[in-house]
């Protein structure tokens, strides 16, 4: 399965990563690469727990992107 992952710079340091389709699945790292590795691991554990509990695995749907061009006045 493929899921969108968002990686943002942390407020104080490092990076925070989350998967919007997997509610509450968040991780972090000192670098973007570390945050990406950590969120992948968190996602695997998250999905394994759902399967073990007999719960449905979320499917990412309705993913759209919007490109904007803004000019300053």
DSSP file (Angstrom, degrees, kcal/mol; ACC not computed):
  #  RESIDUE AA STRUCTURE BP1 BP2  ACC     N-H-->O    O-->H-N    N-H-->O    O-->H-N    TCO  KAPPA ALPHA  PHI   PSI    X-CA   Y-CA   Z-CA
    1    1 A X              0   0    0      0, 0.0     2,-0.4     0, 0.0    58,-0.0   0.000 360.0 360.0 360.0 153.5    0.0    0.0    0.0
    2    2 A X        -     0   0    0     58,-0.1    58,-0.4     2,-0.0     2,-0.4  -0.955 360.0-179.4-118.6 137.1    1.0    3.6   -0.5
    3    3 A X        -     0   0    0     -2,-0.4     2,-0.3    56,-0.1    56,-0.0  -0.978  30.5-113.5-132.5 146.3    0.4    6.4    1.8
    4    4 A X        -     0   0    0     -2,-0.4     2,-0.4     2,-0.0    17,-0.4  -0.602  30.8-161.3 -74.7 136.5    1.2   10.1    1.7
    5    5 A X        -     0   0    0     -2,-0.3     2,-0.5    14,-0.2    14,-0.2  -0.984   4.0-154.3-121.9 132.9    3.7   11.2    4.4
    6    6 A X  E     -A   18   0A   0     12,-3.0    12,-2.2    -2,-0.4     2,-0.5  -0.917   8.2-168.6-106.6 129.4    4.1   14.8    5.4
    7    7 A X  E     +A   17   0A   0     -2,-0.5     2,-0.3    10,-0.2    10,-0.2  -0.980  11.1 175.5-120.3 123.7    7.5   15.9    6.8
    8    8 A X  E     -A   16   0A   0      8,-3.0     8,-3.1    -2,-0.5     2,-0.2  -0.921  37.5-101.3-126.4 150.8    7.7   19.3    8.5
    9    9 A X  E     -A   15   0A   0     -2,-0.3     6,-0.3     6,-0.2     5,-0.1  -0.516  47.2-113.3 -68.0 135.9   10.5   21.0   10.3
   10   10 A X        -     0   0    0      4,-3.0     4,-0.1    -2,-0.2    -1,-0.1  -0.217  19.5-114.6 -67.9 161.0    9.9   20.9   14.0
   11   11 A X  S    S+     0   0    0      1,-0.1    -1,-0.1     2,-0.1     3,-0.1   0.885 111.2  13.7 -65.3 -39.1    9.2   24.0   16.1
   12   12 A X  S    S-     0   0    0      1,-0.4     2,-0.3     0, 0.0    -1,-0.1   0.809 133.5 -28.1-106.3 -42.1   12.4   23.8   18.0
   13   13 A X  S    S+     0   0    0      0, 0.0    -1,-0.4     0, 0.0    -2,-0.1  -0.980  97.5  20.5-165.0 167.7   14.6   21.3   16.2
   14   14 A X  S    S-     0   0    0     16,-0.3    -4,-3.0    -2,-0.3     2,-0.3  -0.128  82.6 -66.9  66.3-160.2   14.5   18.2   13.9
   15   15 A X  E     -AB   9  29A   0     14,-3.2    14,-2.1    -6,-0.3     2,-0.4  -0.953  29.4-147.1-134.8 149.1   11.6   17.1   11.8
   16   16 A X  E     -AB   8  28A   0     -8,-3.1    -8,-3.0    -2,-0.3     2,-0.4  -0.953  16.9-168.7-116.5 136.2    8.1   15.7   12.4
   17   17 A X  E     +AB   7  27A   0     10,-2.9    10,-2.8    -2,-0.4     2,-0.3  -0.963   9.6 168.5-126.7 143.0    6.5   13.2   10.0
   18   18 A X  E     -AB   6  26A   0    -12,-2.2   -12,-3.0    -2,-0.4     2,-0.6  -0.991  31.5-134.8-150.4 158.3    2.9   12.0    9.9
   19   19 A X    >   -     0   0    0      6,-1.6     3,-1.8     3,-0.4     6,-0.4  -0.932  15.1-157.0-113.7 105.2    0.6   10.0    7.6
   20   20 A X  T 3  S+     0   0    0     -2,-0.6    -1,-0.1   -16,-0.3     3,-0.1   0.806  91.8  55.3 -54.9 -33.9   -2.8   11.8    7.3
   21   21 A X  T 3  S+     0   0    0    -17,-0.4     2,-0.8     1,-0.2    -1,-0.3   0.714 101.5  62.0 -72.9 -19.2   -4.6    8.7    6.3
   22   22 A X  S X  S-     0   0    0     -3,-1.8     3,-2.5     3,-0.2    -3,-0.4  -0.773  92.7-138.4-109.5  85.6   -3.4    6.9    9.5
   23   23 A X  T 3  S+     0   0    0     -2,-0.8     3,-0.1     1,-0.3    -3,-0.1  -0.148  82.3   6.8 -51.2 123.7   -4.9    9.1   12.2
   24   24 A X  T 3  S+     0   0    0      1,-0.2     2,-1.1    -4,-0.1    -1,-0.3   0.433  87.7 134.1  85.2   0.3   -2.5    9.6   15.1
   25   25 A X    <   +     0   0    0     -3,-2.5    -6,-1.6    -6,-0.4     2,-0.3  -0.732  29.9 150.0 -87.6 102.5    0.5    8.0   13.3
   26   26 A X  E     +B   18   0A   0     -2,-1.1     2,-0.3    -8,-0.2    -8,-0.2  -0.959  16.2 165.3-135.2 147.2    3.3   10.5   13.9
   27   27 A X  E     -B   17   0A   0    -10,-2.8   -10,-2.9    -2,-0.3     2,-0.3  -0.888  13.7-153.5-148.2-179.1    7.0   10.2   14.3
   28   28 A X  E     -B   16   0A   0     -2,-0.3     2,-0.3   -12,-0.3   -12,-0.2  -0.937   8.1-177.2-152.1 172.3   10.1   12.5   14.3
   29   29 A X  E     -B   15   0A   0    -14,-2.1   -14,-3.2    -2,-0.3     6,-0.1  -0.970  40.5-111.7-168.0 161.4   13.8   12.6   13.7
   30   30 A X  S    S+     0   0    0     -2,-0.3   -16,-0.3   -16,-0.3     2,-0.3   0.810 105.7  29.5 -69.8 -30.3   16.8   14.9   13.8
   31   31 A X  S  > S-     0   0    0    -16,-0.1     4,-2.5     1,-0.1   -16,-0.2  -0.814  88.0-110.4-123.3 165.7   17.0   14.8   10.0
   32   32 A X  H  > S+     0   0    0     -2,-0.3     4,-2.4     1,-0.2     5,-0.2   0.908 120.3  52.2 -59.6 -41.4   14.4   14.4    7.2
   33   33 A X  H  > S+     0   0    0      2,-0.2     4,-2.4     1,-0.2    -1,-0.2   0.906 110.3  46.9 -63.2 -42.7   15.9   11.0    6.4
   34   34 A X  H  > S+     0   0    0      2,-0.2     4,-2.7     1,-0.2    -1,-0.2   0.906 111.5  51.3 -66.3 -41.4   15.6    9.9   10.0
   35   35 A X  H  X S+     0   0    0     -4,-2.5     4,-2.4     2,-0.2    -2,-0.2   0.895 110.3  49.7 -61.8 -39.9   12.1   11.2   10.3
   36   36 A X  H  X S+     0   0    0     -4,-2.4     4,-2.0     2,-0.2    -2,-0.2   0.920 111.6  47.8 -66.1 -44.3   11.2    9.3    7.1
   37   37 A X  H  X S+     0   0    0     -4,-2.4     4,-1.9     1,-0.2    -2,-0.2   0.927 113.9  48.3 -59.9 -44.3   12.7    6.0    8.4
   38   38 A X  H  X S+     0   0    0     -4,-2.7     4,-2.4     1,-0.2    -2,-0.2   0.875 110.1  49.6 -67.6 -38.5   10.9    6.5   11.7
   39   39 A X  H  X S+     0   0    0     -4,-2.4     4,-2.7     2,-0.2    -1,-0.2   0.876 108.1  54.8 -70.6 -34.4    7.5    7.2   10.2
   40   40 A X  H  X S+     0   0    0     -4,-2.0     4,-2.1     2,-0.2    -2,-0.2   0.937 111.0  45.3 -60.5 -45.1    7.8    4.1    8.0
   41   41 A X  H  X S+     0   0    0     -4,-1.9     4,-2.3     1,-0.2    -2,-0.2   0.919 113.0  50.2 -63.5 -43.9    8.5    2.0   11.1
   42   42 A X  H  X S+     0   0    0     -4,-2.4     4,-2.5     1,-0.2    -2,-0.2   0.891 110.0  51.0 -61.7 -39.9    5.6    3.7   12.9
   43   43 A X  H  X S+     0   0    0     -4,-2.7     4,-2.7     2,-0.2     5,-0.2   0.901 108.5  51.2 -65.3 -41.5    3.2    3.0   10.0
   44   44 A X  H  X S+     0   0    0     -4,-2.1     4,-2.5     2,-0.2    -2,-0.2   0.937 112.9  45.2 -60.7 -46.8    4.2   -0.6    9.9
   45   45 A X  H  X S+     0   0    0     -4,-2.3     4,-2.3     2,-0.2    -2,-0.2   0.909 112.5  52.3 -63.3 -42.4    3.5   -1.0   13.6
   46   46 A X  H  X S+     0   0    0     -4,-2.5     4,-1.9     1,-0.2    -2,-0.2   0.934 112.9  43.4 -58.0 -50.0    0.2    0.9   13.3
   47   47 A X  H  X S+     0   0    0     -4,-2.7     4,-2.3     1,-0.2    -1,-0.2   0.882 111.7  53.5 -68.2 -38.6   -1.0   -1.3   10.4
   48   48 A X  H  X S+     0   0    0     -4,-2.5     4,-2.6    -5,-0.2    -1,-0.2   0.902 108.2  51.2 -61.2 -40.9    0.1   -4.5   12.1
   49   49 A X  H  X S+     0   0    0     -4,-2.3     4,-1.9     2,-0.2    -1,-0.2   0.902 108.9  50.7 -64.3 -41.3   -1.9   -3.5   15.2
   50   50 A X  H  <>S+     0   0    0     -4,-1.9     5,-2.8     2,-0.2     4,-0.3   0.938 112.3  46.7 -60.5 -46.4   -5.0   -2.8   13.2
   51   51 A X  H ><5S+     0   0    0     -4,-2.3     3,-1.3     1,-0.2    -2,-0.2   0.911 110.7  51.6 -63.5 -43.3   -4.7   -6.2   11.5
   52   52 A X  H 3<5S+     0   0    0     -4,-2.6    -1,-0.2     1,-0.3    -2,-0.2   0.851 111.8  47.6 -61.5 -34.7   -4.1   -8.0   14.8
   53   53 A X  T 3<5S-     0   0    0     -4,-1.9    -1,-0.3    -5,-0.2    -2,-0.2   0.431 115.2-116.9 -87.0   0.7   -7.2   -6.4   16.2
   54   54 A X  T < 5 +     0   0    0     -3,-1.3     2,-0.2    -4,-0.3    -3,-0.2   0.744  66.4 143.8  71.7  23.3   -9.3   -7.3   13.2
   55   55 A X      < -     0   0    0     -5,-2.8    -1,-0.2    -6,-0.2    -2,-0.1  -0.627  56.6 -94.8 -94.1 154.4   -9.9   -3.6   12.3
   56   56 A X        -     0   0    0     -2,-0.2     2,-0.5    -3,-0.1    -1,-0.1  -0.369  33.4-123.6 -68.7 145.3  -10.0   -2.3    8.7
   57   57 A X        -     0   0    0     -2,-0.1    -1,-0.1     1,-0.1   -35,-0.0  -0.789  32.2-115.5 -87.9 124.7   -6.9   -0.9    7.2
   58   58 A X        -     0   0    0     -2,-0.5     2,-0.5   -37,-0.1   -37,-0.1  -0.296  24.3-151.7 -62.0 141.9   -7.4    2.7    6.0
   59   59 A X        -     0   0    0    -38,-0.0     2,-0.6   -58,-0.0   -56,-0.1  -0.957  20.0-120.1-113.9 133.2   -7.1    3.3    2.3
   60   60 A X        +     0   0    0     -2,-0.5     2,-0.3   -58,-0.4     3,-0.1  -0.617  46.2 164.2 -76.2 118.5   -6.0    6.7    1.1
   61   61 A X        +     0   0    0     -2,-0.6     3,-0.1     1,-0.1    -2,-0.0  -0.912  47.8  29.8-132.1 159.1   -8.8    8.2   -1.1
   62   62 A X  S    S+     0   0    0     -2,-0.3     2,-0.5     1,-0.2    -1,-0.1   0.753  70.1 167.5  68.9  24.6   -9.7   11.6   -2.4
   63   63 A X        +     0   0    0     -3,-0.1     2,-0.3     2,-0.0    -1,-0.2  -0.612   6.3 163.6 -77.1 120.6   -6.1   12.7   -2.5
   64   64 A X        -     0   0    0     -2,-0.5     2,-0.4    -3,-0.1    -3,-0.0  -0.898  23.0-152.5-129.8 160.1   -5.9   16.0   -4.5
   65   65 A X        -     0   0    0     -2,-0.3     2,-0.4     2,-0.0    -2,-0.0  -0.983   3.6-155.3-133.7 150.4   -3.3   18.6   -4.9
   66   66 A X        -     0   0    0     -2,-0.4     2,-0.5     2,-0.0    -2,-0.0  -0.988   3.8-155.9-126.6 130.6   -3.7   22.3   -5.7
   67   67 A X        -     0   0    0     -2,-0.4     2,-0.4     2,-0.0    -2,-0.0  -0.930  17.4-175.7-108.7 126.2   -1.0   24.4   -7.3
   68   68 A X        -     0   0    0     -2,-0.5     2,-0.5     2,-0.0    -2,-0.0  -0.900  19.5-156.0-121.5 148.9   -1.2   28.1   -6.7
   69   69 A X        -     0   0    0     -2,-0.4     2,-0.5     2,-0.0    -2,-0.0  -0.980  18.0-172.0-122.4 118.4    0.8   31.1   -7.9
   70   70 A X        -     0   0    0     -2,-0.5     2,-0.4     0, 0.0    -2,-0.0  -0.917   6.0-160.4-114.0 132.5    0.5   34.1   -5.6
   71   71 A X        -     0   0    0     -2,-0.5     2,-0.2     2,-0.0    -2,-0.0  -0.923  18.8-125.4-113.2 138.0    1.9   37.5   -6.4
   72   72 A X              0   0    0     -2,-0.4     0, 0.0     1,-0.1     0, 0.0  -0.510 360.0 360.0 -77.9 146.1    2.7   40.1   -3.9
   73   73 A X              0   0    0     -2,-0.2    -1,-0.1     0, 0.0    -2,-0.0   0.417 360.0 360.0-100.8 360.0    1.1   43.5   -4.3
